Amino acid sequence: MVERQTADRRLSISATNSQLLPSVRLNRFLAAAGLGSRRHCDELIAAGSVTINGKVCTNFSAQPAARDHVKVDGKLVHAAPALTIMLHKPGGFVSTRKDLHARDTVFDLLPKKISRLFNIGRLDAQTEGLLLLTNDGELAQRLTHPRFKVDKEYEITLDRQWDPSLAPKLLRGIVLDGQRAKLAHLRSLSPTRLRVILRQGINRQIRRMFETVGYRVKHLLRVRVGNLRLGDLPRGHWRALTQRELKDLEGRTPRSASQEQRPP
């Protein structure tokens, strides 16, 4: 059973990456309210969906004051403190806010005081490991857009001994959902355990790729996103990212490992 983390134990976020947003442009204000990326917020502004103190605002340079009433489609919005957290997602939890089948969601692991967060990418229900949640739409776009090619590293346990001669096929890529799915790197840790790196986000990509070469993935754990590692964070627990980690995540290019197999 996963231990549920208490709110008091981890809500020392004001000293890490949480900060209020005084006097910022309207699109950043809306992004901080959890409405999506700044580009999407620009589209809301251009469409006339945003009002400030009852008047439609299509001025991209507008900077709402602390006492201004900002609404989107008639609904009042507030710029929450910027917050990005790392969660060690356990197996059996889905990466969505609500589930039609009444399964546990990753948001059930968080205190109610943390609102307006959304997950950056997803892990399927049985996959464990590092999941990022944020109210920073710009960061979410940067980490999930294919153009940025952010490394996502996983440890895999297979149902039987791995045949290294199959690695080139997975590294060159196979077709899934009409697009070429491939691993960026692959390295053996033991006869049945591998470490792989993805730079794509196709649904259940790793499990499906190994199924095509005759293997079943028994256990899948994400251990890294970009330069951010899961480390020793316990299953079901979370913590806020520090300012240094955020800058590292946003600014550094992924490093390649020296001992991994690459496509010939």
RAPEMO-V634790 format. One line per field, one symbol per residue. psi: psi as a letter, one per 30 degrees, with the letter a starting at -180 (. if undefined). A space follows every 50 residues. Layout:
BEGIN
psi: ???
END
This chain:
BEGIN
psi: kkkkklefeghhffgcgkklikilleeeeeefgggaleeeeeeeeefgfk kjhfkkjgjffkjklegkjkkjhfkklkjlkkkklkkjklkfklilekkf ghlklffffklffjlgklkjalklefklajkkklgjeeeeeeffkfffhk kjklkkklflkkjfffeeeeeellkkhgljklkelkkkelegklklkkgl hkkheeeeefefgglkjekkkkfkjbgkkebgklkflllkkleeeeeeee fkkkkklfglklk.
END
